[in-house]
Amino acid sequence: MFMVILFVKWASIFNFCGFGVYDKIMTCDMEKVLRTVQRTLIKYHKSSKCSVMYVRQNSVWTNDGIIKSPFKAIQVPNCTLYEYVWQNLERWPERTLSVCAITGRGYTYEQAFKLSNAFAANIRKKLKIRDGDTVAIMLPNVPDYPLVSLGILQAGGVITTINPIYTANEVHRLLQMSETKAIVTLPELVGVIKNAFALAKIEIPLIVVKTNGESIPEGTIAFNDLSEDVHVDTSCLKEVRRSPNDICFLPYSSGTTGLPKGVELTSKNITANCEQINEPKIQLYNETTATHQDSVMSVLPFFHIYAATVLMFHKMSHGIKLVTLPKMNPDHFMNALEKYKTNLVFVAPPLVLLMASHPAASPKTYRHLQMVINGAAPMAPSDAERFLSKVQRKIRFNQGYGLTETSPVVCVAPIDSEDYSAVGPPVPSTQVKIVGTDGKPLGPGQTGELLVKGPQVMKGYRNNPKANSEAFADGWFLTGDMAVADENGVVKIVDRIKELIKVKGFQVPPAELEALLRGHPSVKDAAVIGVPHPTKGETPKAFVVIKDNANNDVKDICNFVNEKVAAFKHIDDVVFVDSIPKSAAGKILKKDLKAKYC
């Protein structure tokens, strides 16, 4: 019995019957030897006389099934998020920080710094905001959003964010859960918020951001009165005592599979994540210089962690221009790409579909694009290819993966990756592992639940010990996402565990069927859910949005998908709808479909 170690790109370790004796170290024609030895020993393996394990020299896979990041570890910044964002302000004070894609209204970095300082001093002095108090932001993407956010942090507060399309009932629940002490919004949303106050039986300061010079509603405070107050005494800010380990951001998980949970993110969590995506091999920006400033399209909502960290906090720390779009209007979005020479675009799958199908999609419209990164939900490679066919030149297109609970980035495909189905390896200082239903680690090519460990993982869910106990196992965060990784530790997301459809004991990932449906020439968008079935247990049910003037032939659409998948994945029920309900981050709201149609 013997064990051979081959020092080539791919090595094979053969352990026979527990013996680990080195007979030889092979240094001749290694590829030829490898093939010969593998053929010989696989024959033994098939006869159950040994086990075969393939490892790579300096492998990212450990012996206990953990995937290490292939990148150099980061040094976690020892500062607050507020200090991190402004640390290089003197390098670009006159550069544009944010500008509205519609009106052109905006701020330079120096203006934003001064105005947010005054706002911070006033909410601490006049509104009595103290260290650790929660202040809610219920705004669309307006140029003032970064100023409000940084002002809250400088005042010692904790940011919580609310979707501006929420109803009074949804708002009142979040205000209660977060124990909000003040809220910032638009004048037109004041009515909803006051109704939420009544439901929650609270009365807290209500600050409004004027975007076009309109008057403010009675009983509210104008943001510009607080931020443009040149006489405010900022010495009160010296009283603030916040550390990197303190909570600074309290987003609420999207609630696609249940009630929202408050995610406690510290300054260390978010600044670590910013440093992680600075890694040169995955770098999500270009350096701001005397002759160059990146322009990033900011249409993904800042109230979601993806945009808050990756688009806002991180890009501000590098002096990048945020082109803000208050609501998604396809024509405004496409026009802004050209008008503001946008070279960075962070997207969710619906935006990729739009950029592939919009009448203005052309090499001219996309001539400034250099980098497009998809996140928030998995995307089919075919969707990426349809978009890139409209660009007609080589640009960077990658996927990334993360969660609200991980600040958010866990994986990003490297700059040179052209595998549009992969979300890449773990970012620096991050470990992941894929486990089976028994909790035991799986190896390359095996599908299971993805677990994460790293400095970006949240402190925990606010006031929710039950959720915390379910979310962590031996220090690992359980993502609830099904994933598979190759020998290089490159991860692909398969689907949400809770959204898997179980047909006669087989697991069917809806994302696979959705990608196939969108490939049909008549289909504009699609979603798939599992519904009860008398003999199968569950069966896939499709919801389809048809393109204008296209045929809605159920049989044709079913056949188009079914001929490409195993029998247990077949779709035999299609419902035609006007639109697919989605969260602000682009995730399909399958619970809404089930509530309405099932």
C-alpha positions as CSV (number, residue, x, y, z in Angstrom):
1,M,0.0,0.0,0.0
2,F,1.3,3.5,-0.7
3,M,0.3,7.2,-1.1
4,V,1.6,9.3,-3.9
5,I,1.8,13.1,-3.8
6,L,2.2,14.7,-7.2
7,F,3.5,18.3,-7.3
8,V,1.5,19.5,-10.3
9,K,-1.4,21.8,-10.8
10,W,-3.8,19.1,-9.7
11,A,-2.6,16.5,-7.3
12,S,-4.2,13.2,-6.0
13,I,-3.8,11.8,-2.6
14,F,-4.7,8.1,-2.4
15,N,-5.1,6.7,1.1
16,F,-5.3,2.9,1.2
17,C,-6.8,1.2,4.2
18,G,-5.7,3.9,6.6
19,F,-2.0,3.8,5.6
20,G,-0.2,7.1,4.8
21,V,3.3,6.0,3.7
22,Y,5.2,8.1,1.1
23,D,6.7,5.6,-1.4
24,K,7.8,8.2,-3.9
25,I,7.8,11.9,-4.7
26,M,7.3,12.0,-8.4
27,T,9.1,14.7,-10.3
28,C,9.3,13.4,-13.8
29,D,6.5,13.7,-16.5
30,M,4.0,14.5,-13.9
31,E,0.9,14.8,-16.0
32,K,1.6,11.5,-17.6
33,V,2.3,9.8,-14.3
34,L,-0.9,11.4,-12.8
35,R,-3.1,9.9,-15.6
36,T,-1.4,6.5,-15.2
37,V,-1.7,6.3,-11.5
38,Q,-5.3,7.6,-11.4
39,R,-6.4,5.0,-14.0
40,T,-4.7,2.2,-11.9
41,L,-5.9,3.3,-8.5
42,I,-9.5,4.2,-9.5
43,K,-9.8,0.6,-10.4
44,Y,-9.0,-0.2,-6.8
45,H,-11.4,2.5,-5.6
46,K,-14.2,0.9,-7.6
47,S,-13.5,-2.4,-5.9
48,S,-14.0,-0.7,-2.5
49,K,-10.4,-1.4,-1.5
50,C,-9.6,2.2,-1.0
51,S,-11.0,5.7,-1.1
52,V,-9.9,8.5,-3.4
53,M,-9.8,12.2,-2.5
54,Y,-8.6,14.9,-4.9
55,V,-7.0,18.0,-3.5
56,R,-5.2,20.9,-5.0
57,Q,-1.8,22.1,-3.9
58,N,-2.5,25.0,-1.5
59,S,-6.1,24.1,-1.8
60,V,-8.9,26.4,-0.6
61,W,-10.6,23.3,0.7
62,T,-9.5,22.2,4.2
63,N,-9.6,18.6,5.3
64,D,-12.8,19.2,7.3
65,G,-14.7,20.6,4.2
66,I,-14.3,24.3,4.8
67,I,-13.7,26.6,1.8
68,K,-11.1,29.4,2.6
69,S,-10.9,32.6,0.7
70,P,-8.2,32.5,-1.9
71,F,-7.4,36.1,-1.3
72,K,-5.1,37.8,1.2
73,A,-6.7,38.4,4.6
74,I,-7.8,42.0,5.4
75,Q,-7.0,44.1,8.4
76,V,-10.4,45.1,9.9
77,P,-10.5,48.9,10.3
78,N,-10.4,50.1,13.9
79,C,-12.8,52.9,13.4
80,T,-16.5,53.7,13.2
81,L,-18.3,53.6,9.8
82,Y,-18.6,57.4,10.0
83,E,-14.9,57.8,10.3
84,Y,-14.2,55.2,7.6
85,V,-16.4,56.9,5.0
86,W,-14.8,60.4,5.4
87,Q,-11.2,59.2,5.9
88,N,-10.0,60.5,2.5
89,L,-12.2,63.6,2.2
90,E,-9.3,65.9,1.6
91,R,-8.5,64.1,-1.6
92,W,-11.8,65.0,-3.4
93,P,-13.7,67.8,-1.6
94,E,-14.9,69.4,-4.9
95,R,-15.9,66.2,-6.5
96,T,-19.6,65.4,-6.9
97,L,-20.9,63.0,-4.2
98,S,-24.5,62.6,-5.3
99,V,-26.6,64.0,-8.1
100,C,-30.3,63.4,-9.0
101,A,-30.5,61.7,-12.4
102,I,-33.8,63.6,-13.1
103,T,-33.2,67.1,-11.8
104,G,-29.4,67.5,-11.6
105,R,-29.7,68.6,-7.9
106,G,-26.8,67.4,-5.9
107,Y,-23.9,67.9,-3.5
108,T,-20.1,67.9,-3.6
109,Y,-18.2,65.9,-1.0
110,E,-17.3,69.0,1.0
111,Q,-20.9,70.3,1.0
112,A,-22.2,66.9,2.1
113,F,-19.7,66.7,5.0
114,K,-20.5,70.2,6.3
115,L,-24.3,69.8,5.9
116,S,-24.3,66.3,7.5
117,N,-22.3,67.7,10.4
118,A,-24.8,70.5,11.1
119,F,-27.7,68.0,10.8
120,A,-25.9,65.7,13.3
121,A,-25.4,68.5,15.8
122,N,-29.0,69.7,15.5
123,I,-30.7,66.3,15.9
124,R,-28.5,65.7,18.9
125,K,-29.1,69.1,20.5
126,K,-32.7,69.9,19.4
127,L,-34.2,66.4,19.0
128,K,-32.2,64.8,21.9
129,I,-30.8,61.9,19.9
130,R,-28.3,60.1,22.0
131,D,-25.7,57.4,21.5
132,G,-27.4,54.2,20.3
133,D,-30.8,55.8,19.5
134,T,-32.4,54.6,16.3
135,V,-33.4,57.1,13.6
136,A,-35.4,55.8,10.6
137,I,-34.9,56.9,7.0
138,M,-38.0,56.4,4.8
139,L,-36.7,57.9,1.6
140,P,-36.3,56.9,-2.1
141,N,-32.8,57.3,-3.6
142,V,-32.4,61.1,-3.4
143,P,-29.1,63.0,-3.3
144,D,-29.7,63.8,0.4
145,Y,-29.8,60.1,1.5
146,P,-26.0,59.9,2.1
147,L,-26.1,63.2,4.1
148,V,-28.9,62.0,6.3
149,S,-27.2,58.7,6.9
150,L,-23.8,60.1,7.8
151,G,-25.5,62.7,10.0
152,I,-27.3,60.1,12.0
153,L,-24.1,58.2,12.5
154,Q,-22.1,61.3,13.6
155,A,-24.8,62.1,16.1
156,G,-24.2,58.7,17.7
157,G,-27.4,57.3,16.3
158,V,-28.2,54.0,14.6
159,I,-29.7,54.0,11.1
160,T,-32.8,51.9,10.4
161,T,-34.3,52.0,6.9
162,I,-37.9,51.7,5.7
163,N,-39.2,51.1,2.2
164,P,-40.9,54.3,1.1
165,I,-43.8,52.4,-0.5
166,Y,-44.7,50.7,2.7
167,T,-48.2,51.1,4.1
168,A,-48.9,52.7,7.5
169,N,-49.4,49.2,9.0
170,E,-46.0,48.0,7.8
171,V,-44.3,51.2,9.0
172,H,-45.9,51.2,12.4
173,R,-44.6,47.6,13.0
174,L,-41.0,48.6,12.0
175,L,-41.1,51.7,14.2
176,Q,-42.1,49.7,17.2
177,M,-39.6,46.9,16.6
178,S,-36.7,49.3,16.1
179,E,-37.8,51.7,18.9
180,T,-37.2,54.6,16.5
181,K,-36.7,58.0,18.1
182,A,-37.1,60.2,14.9
183,I,-37.8,59.6,11.2
184,V,-36.7,61.3,8.0
185,T,-39.0,61.2,4.9
186,L,-40.5,63.1,2.0
187,P,-43.4,65.6,2.4
188,E,-45.7,63.3,0.3
189,L,-45.2,60.4,2.7
190,V,-46.0,62.3,5.9
191,G,-49.7,61.1,5.8
192,V,-48.7,57.5,5.8
193,I,-46.2,58.0,8.6
194,K,-48.7,59.9,10.8
195,N,-51.2,57.1,10.4
196,A,-48.4,54.8,11.4
197,F,-47.8,56.9,14.5
198,A,-51.4,56.6,15.4
199,L,-51.3,52.8,15.0
200,A,-48.1,52.6,17.1
201,K,-49.4,55.1,19.6
202,I,-46.2,57.2,19.4
203,E,-45.3,60.8,18.6
204,I,-41.7,61.3,17.5
205,P,-40.0,64.1,15.5
206,L,-40.8,63.9,11.7
207,I,-38.1,65.4,9.4
208,V,-38.9,66.0,5.8
209,V,-36.5,66.4,2.8
210,K,-37.7,68.9,0.3
211,T,-36.6,67.9,-3.2
212,N,-38.2,70.7,-5.3
213,G,-38.7,73.6,-2.9
214,E,-42.2,72.5,-1.8
215,S,-43.6,73.6,1.5
216,I,-43.4,71.2,4.4
217,P,-46.5,69.7,6.1
218,E,-47.6,71.0,9.5
219,G,-46.0,69.4,12.5
220,T,-42.8,68.5,10.6
221,I,-39.2,69.8,10.5
222,A,-37.4,70.7,7.3
223,F,-34.1,68.8,6.8
224,N,-32.5,71.9,5.2
225,D,-33.3,73.9,8.4
226,L,-31.3,71.4,10.4
227,S,-28.5,70.9,7.8
228,E,-28.0,74.5,6.6
229,D,-27.9,76.0,10.1
230,V,-24.6,77.8,10.0
231,H,-25.0,78.9,13.6
232,V,-25.4,75.5,15.2
233,D,-22.9,74.7,17.9
234,T,-21.2,71.4,16.8
235,S,-19.3,71.0,20.1
236,C,-22.1,68.7,21.3
237,L,-20.7,66.1,18.9
238,K,-17.7,65.7,21.1
239,E,-19.9,63.9,23.5
240,V,-20.5,61.1,21.1
241,R,-18.9,57.8,22.2
242,R,-19.3,55.1,19.6
243,S,-16.9,52.2,19.0
244,P,-16.3,49.9,16.0
245,N,-18.2,47.2,17.9
246,D,-21.3,49.3,18.4
247,I,-24.4,48.7,16.2
248,C,-24.6,51.4,13.5
249,F,-27.1,50.0,11.0
250,L,-30.4,48.2,11.7
251,P,-31.9,47.0,8.4
252,Y,-34.8,44.6,8.5
253,S,-34.6,41.4,6.5
254,S,-36.9,41.3,3.5
255,G,-39.4,39.0,5.0
256,T,-39.9,36.9,1.8
257,T,-40.2,33.8,3.9
258,G,-41.6,35.3,7.1
259,L,-41.9,38.5,9.3
260,P,-39.0,40.9,9.0
261,K,-36.2,40.6,11.6
262,G,-34.0,43.5,12.7
263,V,-30.4,42.7,11.6
264,E,-27.8,44.3,14.0
265,L,-24.8,45.4,12.0
266,T,-21.8,47.0,13.7
267,S,-19.3,49.5,12.2
268,K,-16.8,46.7,12.2
269,N,-19.2,44.5,10.1
270,I,-19.7,47.1,7.4
271,T,-16.2,48.6,7.3
272,A,-14.8,45.0,7.1
273,N,-17.1,44.3,4.1
274,C,-15.9,47.5,2.4
275,E,-12.3,46.4,2.8
276,Q,-13.1,42.9,1.6
277,I,-14.4,44.2,-1.7
278,N,-11.3,46.4,-2.1
279,E,-9.4,43.2,-2.9
280,P,-7.6,44.0,-6.2
281,K,-8.7,40.7,-7.9
282,I,-12.4,41.5,-7.3
283,Q,-12.2,45.3,-6.9
284,L,-15.6,46.9,-7.5
285,Y,-14.4,50.4,-8.4
286,N,-11.7,52.5,-10.1
287,E,-9.5,54.9,-8.1
288,T,-10.6,58.5,-8.1
289,T,-7.7,60.6,-9.5
290,A,-7.2,64.2,-10.8
291,T,-8.5,63.1,-14.1
292,H,-11.0,60.3,-13.3
293,Q,-14.1,59.8,-11.1
294,D,-16.3,56.7,-11.4
295,S,-20.0,57.3,-11.9
296,V,-22.2,54.7,-10.3
297,M,-25.9,54.3,-11.2
298,S,-27.7,54.2,-7.9
299,V,-31.1,52.8,-8.7
300,L,-31.0,49.9,-6.3
301,P,-32.6,51.2,-3.1
302,F,-30.4,52.6,-0.4
303,F,-32.7,51.3,2.2
304,H,-31.5,47.8,1.2
305,I,-28.2,46.6,2.5
306,Y,-26.8,45.8,-1.0
307,A,-27.1,49.4,-2.1
308,A,-26.4,50.9,1.4
309,T,-23.0,49.2,1.7
310,V,-21.8,48.5,-1.9
311,L,-23.2,51.6,-3.6
312,M,-23.3,54.2,-0.8
313,F,-20.8,53.7,2.1
314,H,-18.2,51.9,0.1
315,K,-18.3,54.2,-3.0
316,M,-18.3,57.3,-0.8
317,S,-15.1,56.1,0.9
318,H,-13.5,56.2,-2.6
319,G,-14.8,59.6,-3.8
320,I,-17.2,58.2,-6.4
321,K,-20.2,59.9,-7.9
322,L,-23.6,58.5,-7.0
323,V,-26.2,59.1,-9.7
324,T,-29.5,58.7,-7.8
325,L,-32.8,57.7,-9.3
326,P,-35.7,58.1,-6.9
327,K,-37.8,55.5,-8.6
328,M,-37.4,53.0,-11.3
329,N,-38.4,54.5,-14.6
330,P,-36.9,52.5,-17.5
331,D,-36.6,55.5,-19.8
332,H,-35.0,57.7,-17.1
333,F,-32.7,54.9,-16.2
334,M,-31.5,54.4,-19.8
335,N,-31.1,58.1,-20.4
336,A,-29.1,58.5,-17.2
337,L,-26.6,55.9,-18.3
338,E,-25.7,58.1,-21.2
339,K,-26.1,61.5,-19.7
340,Y,-24.0,60.9,-16.6
341,K,-21.5,58.6,-18.4
342,T,-22.2,55.9,-15.9
343,N,-19.5,53.3,-15.9
344,L,-20.5,51.2,-12.9
345,V,-23.9,49.6,-12.6
346,F,-24.9,47.3,-9.7
347,V,-28.1,45.4,-10.6
348,A,-30.6,42.7,-9.6
349,P,-32.0,40.3,-12.1
350,P,-35.0,42.4,-13.2
351,L,-32.6,45.2,-14.2
352,V,-30.5,42.8,-16.3
353,L,-33.7,41.8,-18.1
354,L,-34.6,45.5,-18.6
355,M,-31.2,46.3,-20.0
356,A,-31.4,43.4,-22.4
357,S,-34.9,44.2,-23.7
358,H,-35.4,48.0,-23.6
359,P,-35.8,49.6,-27.0
360,A,-32.9,51.9,-26.2
361,A,-30.5,48.9,-25.5
362,S,-27.6,49.5,-27.8
363,P,-23.8,49.8,-28.0
364,K,-24.3,53.6,-28.0
365,T,-26.4,53.6,-24.8
366,Y,-23.9,51.3,-23.1
367,R,-20.7,52.9,-24.4
368,H,-19.6,54.2,-21.0
369,L,-20.2,50.9,-19.1
370,Q,-17.1,49.2,-17.7
371,M,-18.5,47.0,-14.9
372,V,-21.9,45.4,-14.3
373,I,-22.3,43.4,-11.1
374,N,-25.5,41.3,-10.3
375,G,-26.6,40.6,-6.8
376,A,-29.7,40.2,-4.6
377,A,-30.9,37.1,-6.4
378,P,-29.4,34.4,-8.7
379,M,-29.4,35.1,-12.4
380,A,-29.3,32.7,-15.3
381,P,-26.3,32.9,-17.6
382,S,-28.6,33.2,-20.6
383,D,-30.0,36.5,-19.2
384,A,-26.4,37.8,-18.9
385,E,-25.6,36.8,-22.4
386,R,-28.8,38.5,-23.8
387,F,-27.7,41.7,-22.1
388,L,-24.1,41.5,-23.3
389,S,-25.2,40.9,-26.8
390,K,-26.6,44.4,-26.7
391,V,-23.3,45.9,-25.4
392,Q,-21.3,44.3,-28.3
393,R,-18.0,44.7,-26.6
394,K,-16.1,43.2,-23.7
395,I,-17.0,44.6,-20.3
396,R,-16.8,43.1,-16.9
397,F,-20.0,41.2,-15.9
398,N,-19.9,39.3,-12.7
399,Q,-22.3,38.0,-10.1
400,G,-21.9,38.4,-6.3
401,Y,-23.7,36.9,-3.4
402,G,-24.6,38.1,0.0
403,L,-27.3,38.7,2.6
404,T,-28.5,41.4,4.9
405,E,-27.0,39.4,7.7
406,T,-23.5,39.5,6.1
407,S,-23.3,43.3,5.5
408,P,-23.9,41.9,2.6
409,V,-21.0,40.5,0.5
410,V,-19.9,36.9,1.0
411,C,-18.7,36.0,-2.6
412,V,-17.8,38.0,-5.7
413,A,-16.6,36.5,-9.0
414,P,-13.1,37.8,-9.8
415,I,-12.5,40.4,-12.5
416,D,-11.4,37.9,-15.1
417,S,-14.2,35.4,-14.5
418,E,-16.5,34.8,-17.5
419,D,-18.7,32.1,-15.7
420,Y,-21.9,34.0,-15.4
421,S,-23.5,31.2,-13.3
422,A,-21.0,31.6,-10.5
423,V,-20.9,34.1,-7.6
424,G,-17.2,33.4,-7.1
425,P,-15.1,32.4,-4.2
426,P,-15.5,33.8,-0.7
427,V,-14.2,37.4,-0.2
428,P,-11.0,37.9,1.9
429,S,-11.1,36.8,5.6
430,T,-14.3,34.7,4.9
431,Q,-14.9,31.0,5.2
432,V,-17.8,29.1,3.9
433,K,-18.9,25.5,3.9
434,I,-21.6,23.5,2.3
435,V,-23.4,21.0,4.5
436,G,-26.0,18.3,4.0
437,T,-29.3,17.8,5.8
438,D,-27.4,16.0,8.6
439,G,-25.2,19.1,9.1
440,K,-22.0,17.3,7.9
441,P,-19.7,19.1,5.4
442,L,-20.0,18.2,1.7
443,G,-17.2,18.3,-0.9
444,P,-16.8,19.7,-4.4
445,G,-19.7,19.3,-6.7
446,Q,-22.1,18.4,-3.9
447,T,-25.2,20.6,-3.2
448,G,-26.2,21.6,0.3
449,E,-26.8,24.6,2.5
450,L,-24.2,27.3,2.5
451,L,-22.8,28.4,5.9
452,V,-20.6,31.5,6.4
453,K,-18.1,32.8,8.9
454,G,-16.3,36.1,8.7
455,P,-16.0,39.6,10.2
456,Q,-19.0,40.9,8.1
457,V,-21.5,38.5,9.8
458,M,-24.0,40.4,11.9
459,K,-24.0,40.7,15.6
460,G,-27.5,39.1,15.6
461,Y,-31.2,39.7,15.3
462,R,-32.5,42.4,17.5
463,N,-34.5,41.1,20.5
464,N,-35.0,37.7,18.8
465,P,-33.2,34.9,20.7
466,K,-35.2,32.2,18.9
467,A,-34.2,33.5,15.5
468,N,-30.6,33.8,16.7
469,S,-30.5,30.2,17.9
470,E,-31.8,29.0,14.6
471,A,-29.5,31.2,12.5
472,F,-26.2,30.1,14.1
473,A,-24.5,26.7,14.6
474,D,-21.1,26.5,16.3
475,G,-20.2,30.0,15.2
476,W,-21.4,29.5,11.6
477,F,-24.2,31.6,10.1
478,L,-26.8,29.4,8.3
479,T,-27.7,31.3,5.1
480,G,-30.7,29.1,4.1
481,D,-29.4,29.1,0.6
482,M,-28.6,26.0,-1.4
483,A,-25.1,26.1,-3.1
484,V,-22.5,24.0,-4.8
485,A,-18.8,24.7,-5.1
486,D,-16.1,23.4,-7.4
487,E,-12.6,22.2,-6.5
488,N,-11.4,25.9,-6.6
489,G,-14.0,26.9,-4.1
490,V,-16.0,28.9,-6.7
491,V,-19.6,29.0,-5.4
492,K,-22.8,28.8,-7.4
493,I,-26.2,29.5,-5.7
494,V,-28.8,27.0,-6.5
495,D,-31.9,28.2,-4.6
496,R,-33.4,29.1,-1.3
497,I,-34.0,26.0,0.8
498,K,-37.5,27.1,1.8
499,E,-38.4,27.6,-1.8
500,L,-37.3,24.2,-3.0
501,I,-40.2,22.2,-4.5
502,K,-40.3,18.6,-3.3
503,V,-41.7,16.3,-6.0
504,K,-41.9,12.7,-5.0
505,G,-38.9,13.2,-2.7
506,F,-36.9,15.0,-5.4
507,Q,-35.9,18.6,-4.9
508,V,-36.7,21.0,-7.7
509,P,-35.1,24.5,-7.6
510,P,-37.5,27.1,-8.9
511,A,-34.7,29.3,-10.2
512,E,-33.8,26.6,-12.8
513,L,-37.3,26.5,-14.2
514,E,-37.6,30.3,-14.1
515,A,-34.5,30.7,-16.2
516,L,-35.8,28.3,-18.8
517,L,-39.2,30.0,-18.9
518,R,-37.5,33.4,-19.5
519,G,-35.7,31.8,-22.5
520,H,-39.0,31.2,-24.3
521,P,-39.5,33.8,-27.1
522,S,-42.9,34.8,-25.8
523,V,-42.0,35.2,-22.1
524,K,-41.0,38.5,-20.6
525,D,-40.7,37.3,-16.9
526,A,-41.6,34.3,-14.9
527,A,-41.8,32.8,-11.4
528,V,-42.3,29.2,-10.2
529,I,-43.6,28.0,-6.9
530,G,-44.5,24.6,-5.4
531,V,-48.2,23.8,-4.9
532,P,-49.7,20.7,-3.3
533,H,-50.4,17.7,-5.5
534,P,-52.4,14.5,-4.6
535,T,-49.7,12.0,-5.8
536,K,-46.5,14.0,-6.1
537,G,-46.6,15.8,-2.8
538,E,-45.8,19.1,-4.6
539,T,-45.6,20.1,-8.2
540,P,-44.2,23.2,-9.9
541,K,-46.7,26.0,-10.9
542,A,-45.5,28.7,-13.2
543,F,-46.6,32.4,-13.4
544,V,-45.7,34.0,-16.6
545,V,-45.7,37.6,-18.0
546,I,-46.1,37.5,-21.8
547,K,-44.4,40.0,-24.1
548,D,-46.5,42.5,-26.0
549,N,-48.3,40.9,-28.9
550,A,-46.9,37.4,-28.1
551,N,-48.9,34.2,-28.1
552,N,-49.9,32.8,-24.7
553,D,-50.0,29.1,-25.6
554,V,-49.8,27.1,-22.3
555,K,-48.9,23.8,-24.0
556,D,-46.1,25.4,-26.1
557,I,-44.6,27.1,-23.0
558,C,-44.8,23.9,-20.9
559,N,-43.2,21.8,-23.7
560,F,-40.5,24.4,-24.1
561,V,-39.4,23.8,-20.5
562,N,-40.3,20.2,-20.0
563,E,-38.2,18.9,-22.9
564,K,-35.1,20.4,-21.2
565,V,-35.6,18.9,-17.7
566,A,-36.2,15.6,-16.0
567,A,-39.7,14.4,-15.7
568,F,-40.1,15.2,-12.0
569,K,-39.4,18.9,-12.9
570,H,-42.1,19.2,-15.5
571,I,-44.4,22.1,-15.4
572,D,-48.1,21.4,-16.2
573,D,-49.8,24.5,-14.9
574,V,-49.2,28.0,-16.1
575,V,-50.9,31.2,-14.9
576,F,-50.6,34.4,-17.0
577,V,-50.1,37.5,-15.0
578,D,-49.5,41.2,-15.7
579,S,-46.4,41.3,-13.5
580,I,-44.3,39.2,-11.1
581,P,-44.3,40.7,-7.5
582,K,-40.8,41.4,-6.3
583,S,-39.1,43.1,-3.4
584,A,-37.2,46.3,-3.8
585,A,-34.0,44.2,-4.0
586,G,-35.4,42.2,-6.9
587,K,-36.4,39.0,-5.1
588,I,-39.5,37.3,-6.2
589,L,-42.2,37.5,-3.5
590,K,-43.4,34.0,-3.8
591,K,-45.5,34.2,-0.6
592,D,-47.5,36.9,-2.4
593,L,-48.1,34.6,-5.4
594,K,-49.2,31.8,-3.0
595,A,-51.5,34.1,-1.1
596,K,-53.2,35.4,-4.3
597,Y,-53.4,32.3,-6.5
598,C,-53.0,29.2,-4.3
